[in-house]
Amino acid sequence: MPILFQISIGVNSSSTGRIAEQIGQAVIDQGWDSYITYARNYIQPSTSKTIKIGNTFDAYCHGVNTRLFDNHCLSSTNATKKLIERIKQIKPDIIQLHNIHGYFINMKILFDFLKNIDLPVVWTLHDCWPLTGHCVHFDYIGCEKWINGCYKCPQKKEYPASKLFDRSRKNYDLKKQLFNNVRNMTIVPVSFWLEKIVEKSFLKKCPIKVIPNGVDINIFSPIENTDAMKKKYSIGSKFILLGVASNWEKRKGLDDFILLNNIIDHSIYQILLVGINKHQQKKIPKGIIGIERTENTSELAALYSVADVHISCSVEETFGLTVVESMACGTPVIVYNHTAMPELVDNSTGFVVEKGDIENLYISIMKIRKNNKKYYSNNCRKKAVTLYNKQDRYKEYITLYNLLLGK
């Protein structure tokens, strides 16, 4: 029985954790054994065998080291050594990496180990952190230092934030050395936009295989009766403009929703934002309904279904999972013409507008209202089922694993 070992910060929680869980389920269905690590947010049960990495104290020390010295992923020494001992005991056939940033892994210890074992490694890139000396996202500020070598990072105070030192040059050089020392590593970008980024980076010599993210089309499916949801948030018969984010950081476009709120007709339209934290709840205008983040996928599907249009004002996405989830629920979408988002949308499923063009965004909303949501619903659902069904997408991982194992 082949064994898959996935290294992830979470399991069956948040977008990355759910992807790890679904890959695990896919290999189990094919008769494999599956292990997934997690460092936090183990809320929903997993079908895979789970392994906890580190503890709260480890994460705290890692955070302090990062905040002061910009040494992210260079702490959690004992936790990483214990993880390696578990890997040696389990003897997996494939090691699958997801995000390794997040205050839980020592990348030097991990990659020195991966360099010296004769196992295929598959690394799914959910963001751009592996390619830079510090940041997770760089496109929205127009930084291209990552192509030739980071230094004087303009985002030193952004996640993973450093308040004092800037180690971006040393981090970049160390990553370049560590990540290129693994002989049998395949990089899996989740979009064609990210593939082009990888091809410009120091990982360009690695084999690259694009596998888009998948969604559970049974959970994320149209819900006809949305009266209860409308009643819950006192929406009535208004045309609902939905925005969803796990964290409304600056690049996600909260400010653009506030600008949109200033020009829409409030007797007709209602903005509903999911993922708003308590601090943001106090700052958003009264015309916007803010809802805290939910891990309940059924509730999220109901919110997608109640919406008349899902809007993403994000200015940098490596994929755009919420957009696909929304389409799977039959809801048309509007996205910015930037990074990976235009790959997901066409004229039959919504609109693509230029970044920050609030006026054209509003015009597109009015076009969808005029055409009616039903005009787009079948095409949205069909596209999600055809291109982003998790059953199909995660079979691609199994095909890749078997290829790497010579099967």
VOGU-3710 file (C-alpha; in Angstrom, 3 decimals, decimal comma):
1> mpilfqisig> 0,000/0,000/0,000  1,596/3,332/-1,071  1,819/6,006/1,624  1,337/9,740/1,091  2,706/12,125/3,718  1,453/15,721/3,444  3,093/18,552/5,380  0,521/21,275/5,968  -0,119/23,932/8,598  -3,754/22,843/8,825
11> vnssstgria> -6,022/19,960/7,917  -9,640/20,246/6,730  -9,667/23,898/7,776  -9,304/27,034/5,650  -8,672/26,724/1,914  -5,219/25,092/2,097  -6,216/22,682/4,852  -9,312/21,606/2,915  -7,198/21,008/-0,196  -4,795/18,788/1,796
21> eqigqavidq> -7,770/16,898/3,222  -9,305/16,353/-0,225  -6,008/15,130/-1,706  -5,760/12,730/1,226  -9,287/11,469/0,602  -8,520/11,013/-3,097  -5,522/8,758/-2,424  -7,404/6,807/0,261  -10,111/6,095/-2,314  -7,351/4,599/-4,499
31> gwdsyityar> -6,174/2,294/-1,715  -3,325/4,464/-0,408  -2,521/5,301/3,198  -2,598/9,029/4,010  -0,971/11,182/6,691  -1,424/14,949/7,094  0,332/17,229/9,568  -1,177/20,263/11,230  0,072/22,960/13,562  -3,257/24,592/14,464
41> nyiqpstskt> -6,940/24,964/13,561  -7,789/21,267/13,763  -11,540/21,822/13,951  -13,127/19,438/11,452  -12,274/15,696/11,603  -10,014/14,231/8,935  -10,217/10,976/6,973  -6,402/10,847/6,996  -4,159/10,039/9,930  -3,110/13,343/11,463
51> ikigntfday> 0,136/14,408/13,113  0,472/17,508/15,290  3,612/19,622/14,778  4,868/21,613/17,748  2,792/23,447/20,343  1,743/26,961/21,337  5,115/27,720/22,934  6,970/26,669/19,760  4,762/28,962/17,668  5,296/31,833/20,136
61> chgvntrlfd> 9,102/31,506/20,056  9,011/31,219/16,263  6,888/34,365/16,120  9,279/36,334/18,339  12,280/35,253/16,250  10,462/36,316/13,101  9,286/39,662/14,499  12,708/40,664/15,749  15,168/39,116/13,293  13,210/38,277/10,110
71> nhclsstnat> 14,159/34,625/10,677  10,896/33,096/9,553  10,967/29,308/9,112  14,287/29,114/10,946  12,869/28,286/14,385  10,742/25,302/15,570  13,923/23,210/15,663  12,747/20,458/18,036  9,301/20,302/16,450  10,842/19,779/13,008
81> kklierikqi> 13,268/17,142/14,261  10,359/15,237/15,836  8,470/15,496/12,558  11,423/14,002/10,673  11,563/11,102/13,136  7,874/10,404/12,432  8,523/10,487/8,681  11,356/7,975/9,124  9,054/5,692/11,141  6,175/5,916/8,632
91> kpdiiqlhni> 8,401/5,517/5,544  6,146/7,265/3,020  6,434/6,804/-0,736  5,644/10,450/-1,572  6,070/13,631/0,446  3,607/16,378/-0,467  4,354/19,895/0,749  1,854/22,729/1,067  2,535/26,054/2,808  5,476/25,612/5,174
101> hgyfinmkil> 5,410/29,188/6,435  3,250/29,997/9,448  5,529/29,614/12,486  5,701/25,803/12,663  8,580/24,449/10,506  12,334/24,928/10,338  12,930/24,965/6,587  16,682/24,341/6,825  16,275/21,173/8,888  13,374/19,972/6,734
111> fdflknidlp> 15,073/20,552/3,378  18,410/19,152/4,517  16,458/15,991/5,318  14,598/16,012/1,978  17,913/16,469/0,152  19,320/13,297/1,651  16,402/10,910/1,152  15,546/9,129/-2,069  11,854/10,102/-2,171  9,824/12,131/-4,666
121> vvwtlhdcwp> 8,699/15,474/-3,253  5,718/17,376/-4,642  5,343/20,994/-3,521  2,036/22,721/-4,206  2,507/26,494/-4,263  -0,520/28,276/-2,829  1,303/31,615/-2,681  4,656/33,155/-3,604  6,527/32,884/-0,299  8,857/30,084/-1,508
131> ltghcvhfdy> 10,175/32,413/-4,233  10,980/35,509/-2,159  13,239/36,685/0,620  10,339/37,668/2,820  6,841/38,311/1,482  3,944/36,070/0,474  2,603/38,375/-2,255  4,524/40,966/-4,257  2,604/41,739/-7,442  0,153/44,198/-5,916
141> igcekwingc> 2,991/46,532/-4,920  4,837/45,994/-8,223  7,995/44,503/-6,680  10,189/42,348/-8,936  13,261/41,971/-6,735  12,428/38,264/-6,312  13,476/37,602/-9,932  17,185/38,272/-9,350  17,527/38,538/-5,578  15,622/40,230/-2,753
151> ykcpqkkeyp> 17,056/43,059/-0,655  15,682/46,007/1,336  12,244/44,437/1,373  9,475/47,042/0,959  7,129/44,694/2,809  9,310/43,918/5,805  6,462/44,831/8,147  3,924/42,682/6,311  3,392/38,985/7,075  5,612/37,378/8,179
161> asklfdrsrk> 6,332/40,747/9,732  9,729/41,795/11,069  9,793/44,901/13,224  13,586/45,309/13,373  15,903/43,519/10,956  15,655/42,918/7,227  17,101/39,513/6,319  15,494/39,396/2,894  18,767/39,011/0,996  20,008/36,194/3,247
171> nydlkkqlfn> 16,583/34,520/3,272  16,432/34,628/-0,520  19,910/33,107/-0,912  19,153/30,423/1,690  15,846/29,453/0,061  17,481/29,306/-3,346  20,145/26,954/-2,010  17,838/24,747/0,095  14,988/24,359/-2,358  17,232/23,592/-5,325
181> nvrnmtivpv> 19,136/20,903/-3,445  16,217/18,444/-3,508  16,934/16,212/-6,495  13,445/14,859/-7,128  11,045/17,740/-6,448  8,103/18,712/-8,653  6,521/22,141/-8,283  2,733/22,349/-8,626  1,439/25,906/-9,176  -2,336/26,185/-8,747
191> sfwlekivek> -2,780/28,518/-11,747  -1,155/29,307/-15,077  -0,348/32,819/-13,826  1,637/31,299/-10,951  3,331/28,896/-13,364  4,723/31,888/-15,268  5,975/33,370/-12,008  7,742/30,112/-11,078  9,365/30,010/-14,536  10,998/33,373/-13,785
201> sflkkcpikv> 12,157/32,351/-10,305  15,078/30,340/-8,923  12,798/27,251/-9,013  12,526/27,348/-12,805  14,783/24,295/-13,241  12,376/22,071/-11,287  9,716/20,086/-13,146  6,493/22,133/-13,109  2,953/20,749/-13,343  -0,095/23,040/-13,057
211> ipngvdinif> -2,998/21,523/-11,108  -5,838/23,964/-10,355  -7,578/23,715/-7,000  -10,790/21,733/-6,834  -14,017/22,217/-4,912  -16,570/19,810/-3,508  -19,368/20,315/-6,036  -21,800/18,418/-3,802  -21,375/20,831/-0,897  -20,947/23,877/-3,115
221> spientdamk> -24,099/23,577/-5,187  -27,107/25,862/-5,770  -29,531/26,133/-2,843  -32,949/27,100/-4,115  -34,609/28,214/-0,881  -32,572/31,073/0,598  -35,386/32,735/2,559  -33,912/31,728/5,928  -30,564/33,302/5,060  -32,222/36,515/3,860
231> kkysigskfi> -34,290/36,669/7,040  -31,234/36,030/9,227  -29,472/39,134/7,898  -32,621/41,222/7,253  -31,811/41,528/3,552  -35,345/41,373/2,182  -35,573/41,531/-1,607  -32,406/43,559/-2,208  -29,834/42,571/-4,861  -27,013/41,022/-2,838
241> llgvasnwek> -23,360/41,841/-3,600  -21,201/39,256/-1,833  -17,508/39,423/-0,931  -15,675/36,562/0,810  -12,202/36,404/2,357  -10,634/34,424/5,167  -8,688/37,567/6,094  -9,590/41,008/4,746  -6,002/42,208/4,438  -5,276/45,186/2,212
251> rkglddfill> -4,815/43,246/-1,041  -8,270/41,672/-0,657  -9,921/44,995/-1,520  -11,973/45,971/1,519  -11,345/49,640/0,693  -12,787/49,087/-2,796  -15,969/47,647/-1,320  -16,257/50,766/0,843  -15,850/52,925/-2,271  -18,480/50,819/-4,045
261> nniidhsiyq> -20,793/51,241/-1,056  -20,556/55,023/-1,519  -21,985/54,953/-5,056  -24,563/52,140/-5,129  -28,300/52,699/-4,706  -28,958/51,329/-1,226  -32,641/50,896/-1,884  -31,707/48,266/-4,503  -28,303/46,811/-3,517  -26,885/45,301/-0,336
271> illvginkhq> -23,175/44,537/0,199  -22,549/41,435/2,329  -18,942/40,677/3,351  -17,899/37,347/4,899  -14,705/37,109/6,969  -14,902/40,528/8,650  -13,172/40,508/12,047  -14,415/42,358/15,115  -12,007/45,260/14,607  -13,097/45,725/10,989
281> qkkipkgiig> -16,739/45,382/12,028  -16,422/48,694/13,886  -14,922/50,477/10,857  -17,076/49,369/7,929  -19,937/51,710/6,932  -23,425/50,947/8,201  -24,564/50,137/4,669  -22,351/47,014/4,627  -23,320/43,826/6,462  -20,199/42,188/7,915
291> iertentsel> -20,115/38,522/8,908  -17,300/36,782/10,754  -15,345/34,016/9,064  -17,021/30,602/8,992  -15,485/27,129/8,699  -18,947/25,688/8,032  -18,881/24,903/4,311  -22,654/24,322/4,182  -23,246/27,793/5,609  -20,760/29,227/3,115
301> aalysvadvh> -22,599/27,501/0,250  -25,846/29,057/1,488  -24,229/32,507/1,465  -22,943/31,993/-2,090  -26,422/30,846/-3,131  -28,257/33,774/-1,553  -25,989/36,261/-3,369  -26,946/37,675/-6,758  -23,323/38,329/-7,657  -20,011/37,486/-5,994
311> iscsveetfg> -17,390/40,234/-6,292  -13,669/39,802/-5,738  -11,785/43,091/-5,411  -8,573/41,240/-4,592  -5,552/42,607/-6,424  -3,440/39,460/-6,087  -4,606/35,849/-6,098  -2,662/32,734/-7,030  -5,961/30,979/-7,767  -9,270/32,396/-6,441
321> ltvvesmacg> -10,999/29,521/-4,644  -13,963/31,567/-3,396  -14,750/32,553/-6,991  -14,947/28,900/-8,049  -17,012/27,977/-4,969  -19,431/30,746/-5,848  -19,769/29,617/-9,469  -20,393/26,066/-8,255  -23,377/27,506/-6,369  -24,650/29,087/-9,585
331> tpvivynhta> -23,725/32,663/-8,703  -22,081/34,927/-11,327  -18,818/36,661/-10,441  -16,930/39,885/-11,081  -13,148/39,919/-10,688  -10,252/42,260/-11,385  -8,164/41,715/-14,508  -5,073/40,853/-12,507  -2,926/37,851/-11,551  -4,785/34,501/-11,722
341> mpelvdnstg> -8,357/35,763/-11,488  -9,106/36,280/-15,229  -8,392/32,570/-15,792  -11,598/31,723/-13,933  -14,177/34,018/-15,529  -15,634/34,518/-19,013  -18,636/36,373/-20,448  -20,965/33,493/-19,688  -20,117/33,478/-15,969  -19,596/37,164/-15,165
351> fvvekgdien> -17,270/40,085/-15,856  -13,595/40,994/-15,639  -12,881/44,675/-14,906  -9,654/46,588/-14,535  -8,078/46,783/-11,101  -9,575/49,574/-9,002  -12,136/50,626/-11,640  -15,067/51,065/-9,235  -17,243/52,805/-11,816  -16,957/49,927/-14,302
361> lyisimkirk> -17,440/47,487/-11,438  -20,780/49,144/-10,683  -21,730/49,093/-14,377  -21,011/45,341/-14,474  -23,188/44,820/-11,389  -26,061/46,646/-13,072  -25,620/44,508/-16,220  -25,907/41,317/-14,178  -29,000/42,674/-12,431  -30,537/43,570/-15,791
371> nnkkyysnnc> -29,781/40,140/-17,262  -30,882/38,398/-14,047  -28,816/35,904/-12,041  -30,545/32,952/-13,777  -29,042/34,080/-17,087  -25,601/33,069/-15,732  -26,356/30,310/-13,213  -26,276/27,256/-15,463  -23,024/28,358/-17,120  -21,425/29,068/-13,743
381> rkkavtlynk> -22,364/25,665/-12,405  -21,298/23,896/-15,599  -17,883/25,559/-15,639  -17,212/24,725/-11,988  -18,271/21,092/-12,461  -16,318/20,671/-15,700  -13,048/22,360/-14,711  -12,848/22,435/-10,909  -14,521/19,300/-9,555  -12,254/18,085/-6,756
391> qdrykeyitl> -12,706/14,469/-7,888  -11,095/15,299/-11,234  -8,478/17,771/-10,068  -7,086/15,633/-7,265  -6,921/12,564/-9,500  -4,258/14,585/-11,294  -2,174/14,385/-8,115  -2,541/10,604/-8,073  -1,476/10,453/-11,729  1,560/12,600/-10,882
401> ynlllgk> 2,422/10,482/-7,820  2,233/7,271/-9,845  4,391/8,799/-12,571  7,031/9,784/-10,015  6,917/6,279/-8,510  7,368/4,745/-11,957  3,913/3,172/-12,005
//
